[in-house]
Amino acid sequence: MIDAEQRQEKGASLMFIGLAVLVAGFLVLFYLPAGLRLGHQRGFETLMGGLAVVGIVLLATGWRMRRLK
């Protein structure tokens, strides 16, 4: 069984990883103009959307883990 301190640490770690994934998604936005010129807009949109979903899920999971007592 995971005690409260371990759950808090694991939740904080998940939140940090989720934030890092969201930042990576915003970095993809930096390369979007090059993708538009080359005609690969759909791939960039898919990658940004996927990273956003994964990041939000990790943030929400970490937040819930930290809030449970």
Number of C-alpha atoms within 10 A of each C-alpha: 5 8 8 13 10 12 19 20 14 18 23 18 15 22 24 16 17 24 18 15 22 23 15 15 22 15 12 15 16 10 11 19 13 12 16 12 9 9 10 13 14 12 12 18 16 11 14 20 14 15 21 20 16 17 24 17 15 22 24 16 18 23 17 15 19 20 11 10 9
